[in-house]
Amino acid sequence: MKANNTKTVVFVTGAFVSHNGWDQWKTYFEDQGYTTYAPAWPHKDAPAAELRDRQPNDTALAGLTFKELVDHYADFIKALPEKPIIIGHSLGGLITQILINRDLGVAGIAIHPVPPQGVIPYEFSFLKAGYKVFGLFTSLKKTYLMSLADWQYAFTNGMTLEEQMKTWEENVIPESKTVARGGITSAAKVDFKKAHAPLLITSGEFDNIIPASLNLRNFKAYKNNGSVLDYKEFPGRNHFVLGQPTWKEDADYILDWISKH
């Protein structure tokens, strides 16, 4: 099945943030005739402020594993009436790559994705922005919450303080350290040699936590097997790409790409 014959889109949310960050994307794609879904992670289907009130003692979320998270999205997709286009951001981008590797989508768009196992993220800005969620020397029974200062560096660099504070309030929620750790295990493995549905990987010029150089290595890890594989770096984008004023330009690029495949 071709991507342009499918009218179902599943948006996959990344770590640290609410699934409500997809709301304007959902509306935009629905205006183009798509049926869209942005399912919450397990134990995250609540407003951001409510989830933060559970910090750090949300034991259900703390116990969530990366494998369980991927299977959560896989099971959701398998229950749909047609195979969807899968669009994920950050850790959701990695999940998108895994789901496409499992042949669960007609096309995949990985927006600034965390790389699969084997693509080593050695960039300093990645390590600085992301190391705390691994919770080294802390209890795995407690969740991690990104501070405003870390949000400013990891997601919203280049934005005004007012914008950074507002977006933190609206989006940031506690995170499972076990999910983060699972993202560097075999649960995050992709078979780069396997033929796959059309896949687009995008990156941002000013993304600190997932630098463009890391996304490019992710793209280059795939072997030439006749599958459609494309890469696009957008200028001026940080990791809060879904909510930047330029988000419609990104969405339009993706919609145009889908129409060609």
N, C-alpha and C positions, 0 to 999 in steps of 0.2 A: 504494500500500500504506500502511496506517495503522501508526503506530509501535507501537500496542498489539497488533498482530498479529505483530510480529517478536520473536524470542527470542534475538537475537544482539546483543551490545554490544561495541564496540571503544573502548577507552580510549586516548587520545592524550596522551603525556607532554610536559611543557614543558621549557624549557631549565634547565640547571644541576643537574638532579636525576635520580636513577635511576628507571627504569620500575617498580621494585619498590614505589614509593610508592603504587601502585594496589592492592597485594595485598589489603588489607582490603575495599576496594571490590569487587574481583572476587569474593571469597568472599560478600560480602553480596548482590550481585546474583545470583550463582549459587544462593544459598539461596532466591531468589525465582523460580527457574526459568529464568534466562538462561544462555546460553553466552557466556562473556566472553573477551576477548583484550586484552592490554596489550603489544603488541610493542615491543621496544626500538628506539631509533634505530639506524641503521647505526653500527657501531664502538663501541656502548655496551652490548652484551649480555654484561656481566660484573659481578661484585660491585663496589660503590662503591669499596671500599678498593683493589681491583685496578686500577680505572680511574684512581684518584688516583696510583697508583704510576707510571703512564705520563706524568704531568704533568711538564713541558709539551711533551714530545716525541712525542706521539701524532699523527704526521703524517697518518694516514688520517682521523682525526676532524677535525683542523685543516682538511683540505681539503674537508670536507663542505659543500655549499651548501644554502640554504633550499629551492630548487626540488627538489633531489634528495631532501630530507627529506619534502616534501609528496608527491612521486611515490612514495616508499617506502611511505607509508601508503595512498595511492590504489591502488597495485598490490596491497597486502595485502588491502584491502577487496574489490577486484574478484575476487579468488580465492576469496572466501567463498561458501558455498552460498546465502545469502540476503543481501539488502541490510540492513546493520545500523543500529542506533542508534549514533551517534558521540558520545562524551563526552570533551572535552579540557580541560586546565587550562593557563592561562597561554599560552605560545607554542603549546601543544597546543590551546588554545581558538581561537586564530587559525587553526590548521590545520583545526580542525573547521569553522569558518565557510567556509573555502575549499572543503573537501570537500563540504559541503552545497550550496555554490554550483555545484559540479560535478555535483550530483544523485547523489551516491554514498551517501547515507544516507537512511533513512526519517524520521529526526529528528536534531537536533543539540543538544547542551547544551555551551555554552562557559562554563567556570567561570573567572571573573576573567581573561578573555582579553586577550592583547596585541592592540591594535586593528589592523585592516587598513590598507593604504595609504590615505592621505587623511584619516584621523582623527588629528589631530596631538596627540601626547602632550606637552603643555607643562607639566604639573604638576611642581613642583620635586622632589617625592619620587620621581617616576618617574626623573627625570634623575639624581638622587643615587644611587638604588638600582641603576640599570641601565647607566650610561654606560661602566663599565670593560670590559664584555664586548665592546664595539665595538673595543677594542684600538687606539685612536688612537695613532699614533707607535710601535707595536709590530709585531713580525713576525706575519703571518697564518699562518706555518708553525708557530706555537706555540699551544697551547690556553690557555684562560683558566680559572682555578679560583677560585670565589668564596671569599673568606676568611670566617672565623667572624664577624668584625665586620660584614662586609657581609651575611652570612646573618641576623644578628641584626636588622639594619635592614630588609632587603628582604623576608624571609620570616617571621621568628619574633618580631617585635616584640610585646611584652606577655607573652611566656612567660618562665619562670624560666631562669636561666643553665644549670642542669642540663639542662633540656629543650632549650635551644638547642644545647648541645654534643652531646647525644645525637642529636638529629635531624640535625645537620651530619654526624656520623660515618656515620649510616645512609643519608643521601640525597645528599649533595653530590658531584658528579663534574665532571671537566673539560668545558669547552664550546668549541665551534667559533666563532671570531669571524666567520667567513664566513657562518655560519647567522644570527647576530645581525644582521649588516649586511644580509643578504637580506630580513630581516623588515621593512625600510623601503623596499623596492624594488617594482617592478611584480609580482614573484613573490608578493607579499603582497596583491595586489589582489582585491577582491570587487566583483561587480556588485550594488550595493545596490538596483537597480531590478528585478532578475530575480526571478521567482516562485521560491519555494524550499520545501523540506520544513519542517515545524514546527521552530522554533529558539527556544531559551531561553538568555538571557545572564544570568549571575549575577555579583554583586559582593560585596565585603566592606567593612564599615564602617571597619576599621582597616588595610586593605591599603595598604602604602606604594608598592610597585613598580608595581602596577596599581590606582590609586585608583578608588573607586566612580564618581567624576565622569567618569573616562575611559571606564569601561564604559558609563555612561549615554549618552555621546556616540556611542559605537560603536552602541548600540541605536538611537539616534535617527537614525543615518545611513541606515538602511534606509527605503525608500519604501513607502508603503501600497499594496500590490498584491494584497491578498486573502490573503496567506500568513499562517500563524500565527507570531506573533513576540511573545515575552514577556520581561519583565525582572524580576529579583528581587534586591534588596539584603538580605544577611543581616547582622544586628547582631553585633558582637563578633568578626568574622572577620578574620584577617590573611591573608597570601598562602600560608601553610602550611595552608590550609583543608582539604586532603585528609587531614591528619593531626591536626587539632585535635580535642579531645574531642567537639566538636559535629558531627563529620563525618557521623554517622548521621542527624542532623536534615536535613542538606543532601541526603544520598542519598535519604531518604524523600520529601523535597519533589520531587526529580527523578523518582523512581519514580511518585509520584502524578501529576505533570505528564505523564509518558509515558502513563499509563493513560487520560488524557483525550484523547489525540490519536492 
